[in-house]
Amino acid sequence: MGSIFSIFEPISNIFFFILFNGVVCGISIHWVVSKLNGTFSKNLNRIFQNLALVASIFVIAIIFIKQWNIGDLLAFYALFSAVLFSVSIYFGNKEVIKETRGWFINIFLIFFIRGYFYEPYQIPSQSMRPNLNVGDFVLVNRFAYGYEVPFTNRSKVFHKDPEIGEIVVFFPPHKPNTPFVKRVIAKGGDTVKYVNKKIYINGLLYQQENISKDFDGANIFNESNGSTNYLIRKSNSNFSRNSEWVVPEGSFFVVGDNRDNSSDSRAWGFVSGKSIWGRADYIWLTWESWSDIPKLKFEELN
């Protein structure tokens, strides 16, 4: 997907973003006006619809490349469709009222749920087993760490740092356009030591209790950081990437719960607080690769 959108890179700026959105808005306004004054043309409308589709593709591509919050765009179009809906009510055209009402309700609901509150995210790897598996869909709390300022590459106001033990979704330093999901185990100023598959934070050991084995024969542990308990998975291999790190201020150290099969801060370093865009709160759907039927579920993460 990224390689497809890369062809739009030369025009990925605020000028063209406004231009293409202006095209979409202008075509929508033309449809309403032509319906109200009786000058509607099916052939012209078909041409305009195709033009609006092309403009919309450019808008989505720019959002993807710039990593802007699509909720900002949904907010604008919710307001825009509300204005058109109000105009149609004023003039009393039933066809226009029905159409613009549908625009407003659909866009507003999508904006309300997804734009700034909860965003769905699909787990792409096994790095968070046993708590999250490939095929799980989680709801990411977008306002857990502050409120995003529109079109600012996810800058936040009323900023709040993640708590130790929380599962966060973020953009890692080595892949700034690809969201990752991991667990926070340390913050700025902390010293992290990883020895023989055990974690020490500022010299204190994270306690691990072996409670079971999974179907692959790996060991499942209950790990405690002193305030939060969660499950982790460790293979039977004796290999351990022993090392020590000091977390810089404003950054976080994140690891996968599947400790021997996770690309995380142990490999590519620290996560800036500015690159964290949400907290994974719930599993709401699971869809295993071998199954054609998704399973609804609602499970809180810890």
N, C-alpha and C positions, 0 to 999 in steps of 0.2 A: 504493500500500500504506500509506504513511504517513497519508494522509487517511482511510482506512478505520479504522485503529487509533486515530485521534485521538478518536473517540467514547468510548474507554475512559479518556481522560485523567483525569477526575474520580476514578477509583478506582485510579489507578496509584500505589500506595504499598505499603509492606511489610505493612501489616495485611491488605489484601485479597489480596495475593500469598500470604500464609500461609493465609488463609481458604480460597481456592480450591484450593490444594494440599492442604489438610486434607480438603476434600470428595473429591478424587480418591483420596487415601490411604484415607479412610474407606470408600469404595465398594469399593476393592480388598480391604480387610480383610473387609468384609461378604461378598464373594463367596467368599473362602477359608473363612471360618467356616461359612457356609451349606453349602458343599460338604462340609466335614469332619463337621458334625453332622446332615446329611441334611435340612436345611430349605430347600434351594435352590428358588426359584420363578422360572420362566422369565419370567412377566409382570413381576414385581417387578424382576428382573435387567435386563429391557429398559428399564424406566423409569430405573433407576440408571445404565445405560450412556449414555443420552441426557443425563442430568444431568452425568455425568463428562465427556462431550464438550463441553458448554457451559462447564464449569469449566476445562477444558484450554484452550479458546479464550481465556478471560479471562487465564489464566496466560501464554500466549504473547504476548498483546497487551501485558501489563504489562512483560514482558521486552523487547519491541521498543521500547516508549516510553521505558523507563528506561535502555536500552542496557546491560542487565546481560548478563553472560556466561552463555549457555545451558549451558555446561559445568558451572556450579555446580549447576544444576537436575538435569542428567543424573547428576552425582555423587551427589546426594541420592537420586534414584530408583534408581540402581544399588545403593546400600546398602539402601534400603527393600525392593527386590525380592529382595535376597540374604537378608534376614531372613525374608520370606515363604517363600522357597524352603527355608530351613533348617527352618522350622516344618512345612512340608509333608512334608519328609523324616522329621522326628520322628514325625509321625502316620501316615506310610506310605500316604497316599492317592495312588494312581498318577495320577489325572486332575489333581489339584492340583499334584503334583510336575512333571508334564509342562508344565503351563501356566506355573507360576511360574519354572521353569527357563528357558523361552523368554523371559519378561520379563527375567530377570536377564542372560542372555547377550547379548540384543539391545541392551539399554540400556547395559550395561557396554562393549561394543565401540564403540558410537557415542560414548560418553563418552570412552573411552580415546583414540580417534583424533581426534575433532573437538573435544572440550571444551577441552583445555588444550594440545594438541600441534600438530596441523595442522588448519586450517580451510579449506575450499574457498571461492574467491572468483572470480566471473566478471567479466572485464574489460568495462566498460560503454561505453567510448569509444575513440577513436583517439589519445588524447593520449600514449600510450607507444609508438607506432610508432617504429622498425621492430621493437622487441623484443617488444611485446605488442600483439595486435590484438583487435578486437571478436570475441567468440566464444571467446577463450582462457579456460581455467579454470586458476587458479593455486592452489598450496598455500601458505597463509600460516602461517609459523612463529609460533605464539602465545607461545612462551617465549623468543624471541630476545632480548627486552629486559626480562625479569623474569617473575615469576609473579604472576598476578592474585589479589587478595584477593576472596573471594566477595561479591557484591552491594555493591560499592563503586564502581560506575561505572568499572570497569577499573583501579582503583589497583593498583600493583605493589609487590612486595617484591623485594629483590635486583635493584634497577633497574640497567639498563645502557643507555647511549645508543646510537643507531644510528651506524654508521660512515659516513663520507663515501662516496658512490657506491652505497649500498644502496638497493634499491627497497622502499618501506614502504607499508603500508596504514594509513590514519588518518582522523580526522574533522576536516575543515577548519573554521576559525572561522566562515565564513559559512553553512555547512550542517552543523551539529553532529550531525545524525542520519543523514548520508549518507557512507558510506565512499568515500574517494578512494585512488588509487594513483599515486605519483610517486617520483622519485629524489631522495635527499638530496644537496645539493651544498655546503651550508654549515651550521655550527652556531653556537651562542651566542658572541658576541664577534667573529665574522668580518664583514668588509666585502665585500659582493657588488656587483660592477659588471657591468652587461650593456650592451655597446656593439657595434653592428653585428653582432648575433647571436653574439657571443663573450662568454665568461664570464671574469671576473677575480675571484679570491678573494684578499683581502688584497694586491692589486696583482699577483698572479701569474696569468698567462694559462693557461686550460685549453687544451691543445694539441688541434687538430682536423685530421685528415687526410681529405681527400675520397677515398673509395674506390670509389663507384659511384653509379648512379641507380636509383630504383625504377620500377615500372610507370607511376606518375603523372608521372615526369620530375623528381621531387624528388631532391635530393642527399643521399646517405648518407655520414656522416662517422664516423670512429673518433675518439672523444673520450677524452682521458686527463686525470685529475686528479692525476697523479703516482704513484698507486699502483694505480688501477683503470682499466681500459679498457672501453668499451662503445660501442654504436652509437647515433647520434642521426640525426634526419631534419630537413632544412631545405628550405623551398620556394625557388623561384627569385625570389620577391619580394624587393625591396630594403628593404622596410619593417622596422624594428626598434624595439621598445619600449625605448629606451635609458633607463637609470635606475641609481640606486645606493641600496643599503640597508645598514644595520648590524643584524645579527641579535641580538636580546636574549638574555640568558642563559636557559637552559632551553628555548629554542626552536630551530627548524630552518627552513632555506630549502629548499624542494622545487620541482622543475621537471619537466615532462614531457619525454620523449625526443623527441617530435614538437614541436620547439621553436616552430614557428609556428602550431601548432594545439593549444594546451594552456592550460587555466585552472589557474593555479598560483600560487606565492608572488609572482610578478611582478604579479599582478592583485589578489589578496586578502590578501596578507601572510604572516605567519609561522605555523608549525605548532608548537603546544605539545608538549613531550615527553610530557605526560600523555595527549594525544589519539592517540598512535601505539600501535596495538594489535598490530602484527605486521610481519614481514618476508616479502616475497614471494620464495620460494626456488625453486619449480619450476613449470613448465607441465606439467599432467598430462593435459589434454584440450583439444581445439579443436573448435569447432562453428560453422562459417561460416553466416551468415544464409541463404545461397543453397543450403545443403546440408541434407538430411534425415538425414544419417548423421554422428554424431560420430566423431572420430578420436582414439584414445588415443595419447598421446605422453608422454615423460618427459624434459624438457629443463631443465637447471639454468640459472637466470637469473644474469646478472652486470651 
